[in-house]
Amino acid sequence: MDRMKTRSYIGPGGKMRNFDYMKLSKKMWDTEIVSYIAKIHECKGRQDLFVRQKPVELERLIETAKVQSIRIRLKVSLRQV
């Protein structure tokens, strides 16, 4: 099998399955779904640009998000005690 046309993944029940990308190209897509895909692609492009242009700011934001996440988890776990 061509690696670009199929991809293996673990499906429901832990069974190994293959996803066939060629089947996607043969389907008719709703315009709403196509617009969602375009928006995802656009956002991914912006994310890549941000990562390249401002790695220090991105790292600072990631660290801030981690700290906030830990604080929230601690608050939740203390309420459950």
Gaussian input, Z-matrix of N, CA and C with variables (Angstrom, degrees):
# hf/3-21g

backbone

0 1
 N
 C     1     B1
 C     2     B2     1     A1
 N     3     B3     2     A2     1     D1
 C     4     B4     3     A3     2     D2
 C     5     B5     4     A4     3     D3
 N     6     B6     5     A5     4     D4
 C     7     B7     6     A6     5     D5
 C     8     B8     7     A7     6     D6
 N     9     B9     8     A8     7     D7
 C    10    B10     9     A9     8     D8
 C    11    B11    10    A10     9     D9
 N    12    B12    11    A11    10    D10
 C    13    B13    12    A12    11    D11
 C    14    B14    13    A13    12    D12
 N    15    B15    14    A14    13    D13
 C    16    B16    15    A15    14    D14
 C    17    B17    16    A16    15    D15
 N    18    B18    17    A17    16    D16
 C    19    B19    18    A18    17    D17
 C    20    B20    19    A19    18    D18
 N    21    B21    20    A20    19    D19
 C    22    B22    21    A21    20    D20
 C    23    B23    22    A22    21    D21
 N    24    B24    23    A23    22    D22
 C    25    B25    24    A24    23    D23
 C    26    B26    25    A25    24    D24
 N    27    B27    26    A26    25    D25
 C    28    B28    27    A27    26    D26
 C    29    B29    28    A28    27    D27
 N    30    B30    29    A29    28    D28
 C    31    B31    30    A30    29    D29
 C    32    B32    31    A31    30    D30
 N    33    B33    32    A32    31    D31
 C    34    B34    33    A33    32    D32
 C    35    B35    34    A34    33    D33
 N    36    B36    35    A35    34    D34
 C    37    B37    36    A36    35    D35
 C    38    B38    37    A37    36    D36
 N    39    B39    38    A38    37    D37
 C    40    B40    39    A39    38    D38
 C    41    B41    40    A40    39    D39
 N    42    B42    41    A41    40    D40
 C    43    B43    42    A42    41    D41
 C    44    B44    43    A43    42    D42
 N    45    B45    44    A44    43    D43
 C    46    B46    45    A45    44    D44
 C    47    B47    46    A46    45    D45
 N    48    B48    47    A47    46    D46
 C    49    B49    48    A48    47    D47
 C    50    B50    49    A49    48    D48
 N    51    B51    50    A50    49    D49
 C    52    B52    51    A51    50    D50
 C    53    B53    52    A52    51    D51
 N    54    B54    53    A53    52    D52
 C    55    B55    54    A54    53    D53
 C    56    B56    55    A55    54    D54
 N    57    B57    56    A56    55    D55
 C    58    B58    57    A57    56    D56
 C    59    B59    58    A58    57    D57
 N    60    B60    59    A59    58    D58
 C    61    B61    60    A60    59    D59
 C    62    B62    61    A61    60    D60
 N    63    B63    62    A62    61    D61
 C    64    B64    63    A63    62    D62
 C    65    B65    64    A64    63    D63
 N    66    B66    65    A65    64    D64
 C    67    B67    66    A66    65    D65
 C    68    B68    67    A67    66    D66
 N    69    B69    68    A68    67    D67
 C    70    B70    69    A69    68    D68
 C    71    B71    70    A70    69    D69
 N    72    B72    71    A71    70    D70
 C    73    B73    72    A72    71    D71
 C    74    B74    73    A73    72    D72
 N    75    B75    74    A74    73    D73
 C    76    B76    75    A75    74    D74
 C    77    B77    76    A76    75    D75
 N    78    B78    77    A77    76    D76
 C    79    B79    78    A78    77    D77
 C    80    B80    79    A79    78    D78
 N    81    B81    80    A80    79    D79
 C    82    B82    81    A81    80    D80
 C    83    B83    82    A82    81    D81
 N    84    B84    83    A83    82    D82
 C    85    B85    84    A84    83    D83
 C    86    B86    85    A85    84    D84
 N    87    B87    86    A86    85    D85
 C    88    B88    87    A87    86    D86
 C    89    B89    88    A88    87    D87
 N    90    B90    89    A89    88    D88
 C    91    B91    90    A90    89    D89
 C    92    B92    91    A91    90    D90
 N    93    B93    92    A92    91    D91
 C    94    B94    93    A93    92    D92
 C    95    B95    94    A94    93    D93
 N    96    B96    95    A95    94    D94
 C    97    B97    96    A96    95    D95
 C    98    B98    97    A97    96    D96
 N    99    B99    98    A98    97    D97
 C   100   B100    99    A99    98    D98
 C   101   B101   100   A100    99    D99
 N   102   B102   101   A101   100   D100
 C   103   B103   102   A102   101   D101
 C   104   B104   103   A103   102   D102
 N   105   B105   104   A104   103   D103
 C   106   B106   105   A105   104   D104
 C   107   B107   106   A106   105   D105
 N   108   B108   107   A107   106   D106
 C   109   B109   108   A108   107   D107
 C   110   B110   109   A109   108   D108
 N   111   B111   110   A110   109   D109
 C   112   B112   111   A111   110   D110
 C   113   B113   112   A112   111   D111
 N   114   B114   113   A113   112   D112
 C   115   B115   114   A114   113   D113
 C   116   B116   115   A115   114   D114
 N   117   B117   116   A116   115   D115
 C   118   B118   117   A117   116   D116
 C   119   B119   118   A118   117   D117
 N   120   B120   119   A119   118   D118
 C   121   B121   120   A120   119   D119
 C   122   B122   121   A121   120   D120
 N   123   B123   122   A122   121   D121
 C   124   B124   123   A123   122   D122
 C   125   B125   124   A124   123   D123
 N   126   B126   125   A125   124   D124
 C   127   B127   126   A126   125   D125
 C   128   B128   127   A127   126   D126
 N   129   B129   128   A128   127   D127
 C   130   B130   129   A129   128   D128
 C   131   B131   130   A130   129   D129
 N   132   B132   131   A131   130   D130
 C   133   B133   132   A132   131   D131
 C   134   B134   133   A133   132   D132
 N   135   B135   134   A134   133   D133
 C   136   B136   135   A135   134   D134
 C   137   B137   136   A136   135   D135
 N   138   B138   137   A137   136   D136
 C   139   B139   138   A138   137   D137
 C   140   B140   139   A139   138   D138
 N   141   B141   140   A140   139   D139
 C   142   B142   141   A141   140   D140
 C   143   B143   142   A142   141   D141
 N   144   B144   143   A143   142   D142
 C   145   B145   144   A144   143   D143
 C   146   B146   145   A145   144   D144
 N   147   B147   146   A146   145   D145
 C   148   B148   147   A147   146   D146
 C   149   B149   148   A148   147   D147
 N   150   B150   149   A149   148   D148
 C   151   B151   150   A150   149   D149
 C   152   B152   151   A151   150   D150
 N   153   B153   152   A152   151   D151
 C   154   B154   153   A153   152   D152
 C   155   B155   154   A154   153   D153
 N   156   B156   155   A155   154   D154
 C   157   B157   156   A156   155   D155
 C   158   B158   157   A157   156   D156
 N   159   B159   158   A158   157   D157
 C   160   B160   159   A159   158   D158
 C   161   B161   160   A160   159   D159
 N   162   B162   161   A161   160   D160
 C   163   B163   162   A162   161   D161
 C   164   B164   163   A163   162   D162
 N   165   B165   164   A164   163   D163
 C   166   B166   165   A165   164   D164
 C   167   B167   166   A166   165   D165
 N   168   B168   167   A167   166   D166
 C   169   B169   168   A168   167   D167
 C   170   B170   169   A169   168   D168
 N   171   B171   170   A170   169   D169
 C   172   B172   171   A171   170   D170
 C   173   B173   172   A172   171   D171
 N   174   B174   173   A173   172   D172
 C   175   B175   174   A174   173   D173
 C   176   B176   175   A175   174   D174
 N   177   B177   176   A176   175   D175
 C   178   B178   177   A177   176   D176
 C   179   B179   178   A178   177   D177
 N   180   B180   179   A179   178   D178
 C   181   B181   180   A180   179   D179
 C   182   B182   181   A181   180   D180
 N   183   B183   182   A182   181   D181
 C   184   B184   183   A183   182   D182
 C   185   B185   184   A184   183   D183
 N   186   B186   185   A185   184   D184
 C   187   B187   186   A186   185   D185
 C   188   B188   187   A187   186   D186
 N   189   B189   188   A188   187   D187
 C   190   B190   189   A189   188   D188
 C   191   B191   190   A190   189   D189
 N   192   B192   191   A191   190   D190
 C   193   B193   192   A192   191   D191
 C   194   B194   193   A193   192   D192
 N   195   B195   194   A194   193   D193
 C   196   B196   195   A195   194   D194
 C   197   B197   196   A196   195   D195
 N   198   B198   197   A197   196   D196
 C   199   B199   198   A198   197   D197
 C   200   B200   199   A199   198   D198
 N   201   B201   200   A200   199   D199
 C   202   B202   201   A201   200   D200
 C   203   B203   202   A202   201   D201
 N   204   B204   203   A203   202   D202
 C   205   B205   204   A204   203   D203
 C   206   B206   205   A205   204   D204
 N   207   B207   206   A206   205   D205
 C   208   B208   207   A207   206   D206
 C   209   B209   208   A208   207   D207
 N   210   B210   209   A209   208   D208
 C   211   B211   210   A210   209   D209
 C   212   B212   211   A211   210   D210
 N   213   B213   212   A212   211   D211
 C   214   B214   213   A213   212   D212
 C   215   B215   214   A214   213   D213
 N   216   B216   215   A215   214   D214
 C   217   B217   216   A216   215   D215
 C   218   B218   217   A217   216   D216
 N   219   B219   218   A218   217   D217
 C   220   B220   219   A219   218   D218
 C   221   B221   220   A220   219   D219
 N   222   B222   221   A221   220   D220
 C   223   B223   222   A222   221   D221
 C   224   B224   223   A223   222   D222
 N   225   B225   224   A224   223   D223
 C   226   B226   225   A225   224   D224
 C   227   B227   226   A226   225   D225
 N   228   B228   227   A227   226   D226
 C   229   B229   228   A228   227   D227
 C   230   B230   229   A229   228   D228
 N   231   B231   230   A230   229   D229
 C   232   B232   231   A231   230   D230
 C   233   B233   232   A232   231   D231
 N   234   B234   233   A233   232   D232
 C   235   B235   234   A234   233   D233
 C   236   B236   235   A235   234   D234
 N   237   B237   236   A236   235   D235
 C   238   B238   237   A237   236   D236
 C   239   B239   238   A238   237   D237
 N   240   B240   239   A239   238   D238
 C   241   B241   240   A240   239   D239
 C   242   B242   241   A241   240   D240

   B1=1.4524
   B2=1.5236
   B3=1.2842
   B4=1.4568
   B5=1.5218
   B6=1.3289
   B7=1.4629
   B8=1.5199
   B9=1.3188
   B10=1.4544
   B11=1.5321
   B12=1.3143
   B13=1.4553
   B14=1.5167
   B15=1.3215
   B16=1.4599
   B17=1.5203
   B18=1.3095
   B19=1.4595
   B20=1.5134
   B21=1.3154
   B22=1.4613
   B23=1.5224
   B24=1.3157
   B25=1.4589
   B26=1.5258
   B27=1.3208
   B28=1.4562
   B29=1.5261
   B30=1.3257
   B31=1.4562
   B32=1.5156
   B33=1.3370
   B34=1.4731
   B35=1.5234
   B36=1.2875
   B37=1.4577
   B38=1.5203
   B39=1.3307
   B40=1.4590
   B41=1.5141
   B42=1.3334
   B43=1.4606
   B44=1.5217
   B45=1.3255
   B46=1.4607
   B47=1.5241
   B48=1.3288
   B49=1.4593
   B50=1.5242
   B51=1.3269
   B52=1.4655
   B53=1.5169
   B54=1.3272
   B55=1.4551
   B56=1.5180
   B57=1.3182
   B58=1.4648
   B59=1.5271
   B60=1.3341
   B61=1.4601
   B62=1.5306
   B63=1.3177
   B64=1.4562
   B65=1.5277
   B66=1.3197
   B67=1.4661
   B68=1.5279
   B69=1.3446
   B70=1.4588
   B71=1.5229
   B72=1.3209
   B73=1.4619
   B74=1.5249
   B75=1.3060
   B76=1.4625
   B77=1.5274
   B78=1.3376
   B79=1.4666
   B80=1.5252
   B81=1.3081
   B82=1.4612
   B83=1.5343
   B84=1.3264
   B85=1.4589
   B86=1.5161
   B87=1.3078
   B88=1.4569
   B89=1.5342
   B90=1.3288
   B91=1.4709
   B92=1.5234
   B93=1.3245
   B94=1.4641
   B95=1.5254
   B96=1.3153
   B97=1.4663
   B98=1.5279
   B99=1.3192
   B100=1.4634
   B101=1.5321
   B102=1.3360
   B103=1.4665
   B104=1.5277
   B105=1.3539
   B106=1.4681
   B107=1.5223
   B108=1.3112
   B109=1.4673
   B110=1.5227
   B111=1.3287
   B112=1.4676
   B113=1.5281
   B114=1.3418
   B115=1.4690
   B116=1.5239
   B117=1.3231
   B118=1.4724
   B119=1.5241
   B120=1.3211
   B121=1.4728
   B122=1.5331
   B123=1.3307
   B124=1.4634
   B125=1.5240
   B126=1.3357
   B127=1.4682
   B128=1.5242
   B129=1.3268
   B130=1.4690
   B131=1.5245
   B132=1.3369
   B133=1.4705
   B134=1.5158
   B135=1.3478
   B136=1.4614
   B137=1.5215
   B138=1.3254
   B139=1.4607
   B140=1.5224
   B141=1.3243
   B142=1.4691
   B143=1.5237
   B144=1.3355
   B145=1.4642
   B146=1.5205
   B147=1.3307
   B148=1.4654
   B149=1.5229
   B150=1.3366
   B151=1.4683
   B152=1.5251
   B153=1.3223
   B154=1.4748
   B155=1.5290
   B156=1.3278
   B157=1.4665
   B158=1.5266
   B159=1.3152
   B160=1.4678
   B161=1.5204
   B162=1.3310
   B163=1.4689
   B164=1.5284
   B165=1.3372
   B166=1.4651
   B167=1.5319
   B168=1.3381
   B169=1.4562
   B170=1.5217
   B171=1.3307
   B172=1.4563
   B173=1.5221
   B174=1.3122
   B175=1.4700
   B176=1.5265
   B177=1.3391
   B178=1.4669
   B179=1.5302
   B180=1.3313
   B181=1.4635
   B182=1.5237
   B183=1.3146
   B184=1.4644
   B185=1.5212
   B186=1.3178
   B187=1.4663
   B188=1.5278
   B189=1.3399
   B190=1.4632
   B191=1.5208
   B192=1.3320
   B193=1.4622
   B194=1.5233
   B195=1.3262
   B196=1.4636
   B197=1.5209
   B198=1.3255
   B199=1.4615
   B200=1.5260
   B201=1.3327
   B202=1.4554
   B203=1.5261
   B204=1.3149
   B205=1.4574
   B206=1.5266
   B207=1.3142
   B208=1.4719
   B209=1.5248
   B210=1.3391
   B211=1.4710
   B212=1.5304
   B213=1.3241
   B214=1.4617
   B215=1.5219
   B216=1.3422
   B217=1.4652
   B218=1.5208
   B219=1.3377
   B220=1.4695
   B221=1.5271
   B222=1.3389
   B223=1.4670
   B224=1.5232
   B225=1.3250
   B226=1.4600
   B227=1.5136
   B228=1.3311
   B229=1.4684
   B230=1.5167
   B231=1.3313
   B232=1.4690
   B233=1.5217
   B234=1.3187
   B235=1.4634
   B236=1.5242
   B237=1.3126
   B238=1.4548
   B239=1.5210
   B240=1.3204
   B241=1.4671
   B242=1.4891
   A1=110.22
   A2=115.82
   A3=121.80
   A4=108.84
   A5=117.87
   A6=121.30
   A7=112.89
   A8=118.23
   A9=120.49
   A10=111.82
   A11=117.20
   A12=120.34
   A13=112.73
   A14=117.88
   A15=121.07
   A16=110.29
   A17=115.21
   A18=120.85
   A19=107.83
   A20=116.31
   A21=121.24
   A22=109.95
   A23=115.57
   A24=120.93
   A25=108.44
   A26=115.51
   A27=120.31
   A28=107.07
   A29=115.94
   A30=122.25
   A31=111.83
   A32=115.75
   A33=120.79
   A34=110.95
   A35=116.27
   A36=120.60
   A37=113.00
   A38=117.38
   A39=120.93
   A40=114.63
   A41=117.57
   A42=120.21
   A43=110.82
   A44=116.23
   A45=121.51
   A46=108.97
   A47=116.27
   A48=121.56
   A49=109.40
   A50=115.60
   A51=121.68
   A52=109.14
   A53=116.14
   A54=121.55
   A55=107.21
   A56=116.88
   A57=122.02
   A58=109.60
   A59=116.39
   A60=121.51
   A61=112.24
   A62=117.78
   A63=121.01
   A64=111.04
   A65=117.37
   A66=120.35
   A67=110.82
   A68=116.71
   A69=120.17
   A70=111.66
   A71=116.52
   A72=119.71
   A73=111.99
   A74=117.73
   A75=121.61
   A76=112.86
   A77=117.21
   A78=120.87
   A79=111.04
   A80=115.69
   A81=121.53
   A82=106.99
   A83=116.46
   A84=120.48
   A85=110.85
   A86=115.53
   A87=123.76
   A88=108.33
   A89=117.93
   A90=120.58
   A91=111.57
   A92=117.89
   A93=120.91
   A94=110.41
   A95=117.52
   A96=121.55
   A97=110.21
   A98=116.94
   A99=120.66
   A100=110.29
   A101=117.27
   A102=119.28
   A103=111.20
   A104=117.75
   A105=120.59
   A106=110.76
   A107=116.73
   A108=120.92
   A109=110.26
   A110=116.76
   A111=120.78
   A112=111.01
   A113=116.92
   A114=120.47
   A115=111.27
   A116=116.56
   A117=120.30
   A118=109.71
   A119=116.45
   A120=121.21
   A121=110.62
   A122=116.44
   A123=121.19
   A124=111.17
   A125=116.36
   A126=120.27
   A127=111.08
   A128=116.82
   A129=120.69
   A130=110.21
   A131=116.09
   A132=120.07
   A133=111.70
   A134=115.98
   A135=119.42
   A136=111.11
   A137=116.39
   A138=120.76
   A139=110.15
   A140=117.44
   A141=121.02
   A142=110.79
   A143=116.65
   A144=120.91
   A145=110.53
   A146=116.87
   A147=121.28
   A148=110.74
   A149=116.47
   A150=120.93
   A151=110.20
   A152=116.94
   A153=120.38
   A154=112.17
   A155=117.13
   A156=120.05
   A157=113.59
   A158=117.21
   A159=119.62
   A160=112.16
   A161=117.70
   A162=119.39
   A163=113.30
   A164=118.28
   A165=120.86
   A166=110.11
   A167=116.86
   A168=120.42
   A169=110.71
   A170=116.62
   A171=120.58
   A172=110.58
   A173=117.43
   A174=120.80
   A175=110.54
   A176=116.88
   A177=120.80
   A178=110.39
   A179=117.25
   A180=121.03
   A181=111.67
   A182=116.55
   A183=121.00
   A184=110.21
   A185=116.64
   A186=120.52
   A187=111.31
   A188=116.80
   A189=120.84
   A190=110.63
   A191=116.75
   A192=121.36
   A193=110.95
   A194=117.53
   A195=120.66
   A196=111.25
   A197=116.86
   A198=121.59
   A199=109.94
   A200=117.05
   A201=120.67
   A202=111.22
   A203=116.50
   A204=121.04
   A205=111.18
   A206=116.48
   A207=120.84
   A208=110.43
   A209=117.15
   A210=120.49
   A211=111.11
   A212=116.44
   A213=120.12
   A214=110.53
   A215=116.89
   A216=119.85
   A217=111.26
   A218=116.56
   A219=120.19
   A220=110.75
   A221=117.45
   A222=120.83
   A223=110.94
   A224=116.11
   A225=120.76
   A226=110.27
   A227=117.18
   A228=119.69
   A229=111.46
   A230=118.35
   A231=120.55
   A232=111.04
   A233=117.97
   A234=120.75
   A235=111.20
   A236=116.96
   A237=121.11
   A238=112.54
   A239=117.41
   A240=121.09
   A241=111.80
   D1=142.84
   D2=178.37
   D3=-74.55
   D4=129.32
   D5=-175.91
   D6=-64.63
   D7=-28.92
   D8=-178.61
   D9=-79.08
   D10=-20.03
   D11=-176.58
   D12=-93.86
   D13=-24.43
   D14=179.25
   D15=-133.98
   D16=156.33
   D17=176.22
   D18=-142.66
   D19=135.86
   D20=179.13
   D21=-86.48
   D22=145.82
   D23=176.46
   D24=-153.06
   D25=164.12
   D26=178.15
   D27=-94.07
   D28=118.31
   D29=-177.40
   D30=-91.94
   D31=-169.13
   D32=178.52
   D33=-56.99
   D34=140.91
   D35=-179.92
   D36=78.76
   D37=7.72
   D38=177.83
   D39=76.41
   D40=13.42
   D41=-179.89
   D42=-84.31
   D43=138.94
   D44=176.94
   D45=-74.01
   D46=131.15
   D47=-179.57
   D48=-132.91
   D49=164.13
   D50=175.66
   D51=-114.26
   D52=135.98
   D53=175.72
   D54=-103.02
   D55=124.13
   D56=-175.76
   D57=-99.26
   D58=106.31
   D59=-179.58
   D60=-67.55
   D61=-25.70
   D62=-179.94
   D63=-64.49
   D64=-31.80
   D65=177.34
   D66=-64.02
   D67=-33.05
   D68=179.15
   D69=-63.10
   D70=-38.63
   D71=-177.33
   D72=-69.29
   D73=-19.82
   D74=-178.84
   D75=-91.37
   D76=-9.25
   D77=-178.09
   D78=-84.77
   D79=152.79
   D80=171.16
   D81=-90.97
   D82=131.55
   D83=-176.10
   D84=-110.50
   D85=139.22
   D86=174.73
   D87=-63.92
   D88=143.56
   D89=-178.52
   D90=-62.65
   D91=-30.50
   D92=178.41
   D93=-64.71
   D94=-43.71
   D95=179.32
   D96=-65.81
   D97=-41.65
   D98=178.94
   D99=-62.81
   D100=-39.44
   D101=178.78
   D102=-67.11
   D103=-35.53
   D104=175.70
   D105=-63.88
   D106=-42.38
   D107=178.88
   D108=-62.75
   D109=-41.88
   D110=178.49
   D111=-62.90
   D112=-41.04
   D113=178.64
   D114=-65.03
   D115=-40.97
   D116=177.68
   D117=-61.48
   D118=-44.73
   D119=179.59
   D120=-61.62
   D121=-42.38
   D122=179.20
   D123=-62.94
   D124=-45.08
   D125=-179.89
   D126=-65.52
   D127=-38.16
   D128=177.60
   D129=-62.05
   D130=-40.12
   D131=177.77
   D132=-63.08
   D133=-42.11
   D134=177.91
   D135=-64.88
   D136=-38.90
   D137=178.84
   D138=-62.96
   D139=-45.61
   D140=179.14
   D141=-61.09
   D142=-41.31
   D143=179.06
   D144=-62.74
   D145=-43.87
   D146=179.72
   D147=-62.59
   D148=-42.33
   D149=-179.97
   D150=-61.21
   D151=-40.88
   D152=-179.14
   D153=-73.27
   D154=-39.14
   D155=-173.13
   D156=-85.54
   D157=-32.30
   D158=-173.32
   D159=-135.28
   D160=61.48
   D161=-177.02
   D162=-64.86
   D163=-33.35
   D164=-178.59
   D165=-68.04
   D166=-45.43
   D167=178.91
   D168=-63.53
   D169=-40.23
   D170=179.29
   D171=-62.72
   D172=-44.23
   D173=179.33
   D174=-62.34
   D175=-39.06
   D176=178.17
   D177=-64.37
   D178=-42.09
   D179=177.99
   D180=-64.08
   D181=-39.60
   D182=178.98
   D183=-63.67
   D184=-45.24
   D185=179.31
   D186=-63.40
   D187=-40.86
   D188=177.53
   D189=-61.67
   D190=-43.76
   D191=179.18
   D192=-63.11
   D193=-39.35
   D194=178.66
   D195=-63.88
   D196=-44.18
   D197=-179.92
   D198=-63.21
   D199=-45.55
   D200=179.00
   D201=-62.09
   D202=-40.21
   D203=179.21
   D204=-63.00
   D205=-43.57
   D206=178.85
   D207=-63.71
   D208=-42.90
   D209=179.28
   D210=-60.74
   D211=-43.75
   D212=-179.61
   D213=-64.94
   D214=-43.30
   D215=178.75
   D216=-61.26
   D217=-40.61
   D218=178.28
   D219=-63.07
   D220=-43.77
   D221=178.84
   D222=-60.54
   D223=-44.01
   D224=-179.61
   D225=-64.49
   D226=-44.90
   D227=-177.96
   D228=-67.95
   D229=-33.10
   D230=177.91
   D231=-70.50
   D232=-31.34
   D233=177.67
   D234=-69.93
   D235=-28.19
   D236=-177.41
   D237=-81.50
   D238=-13.50
   D239=-177.93
   D240=-78.83

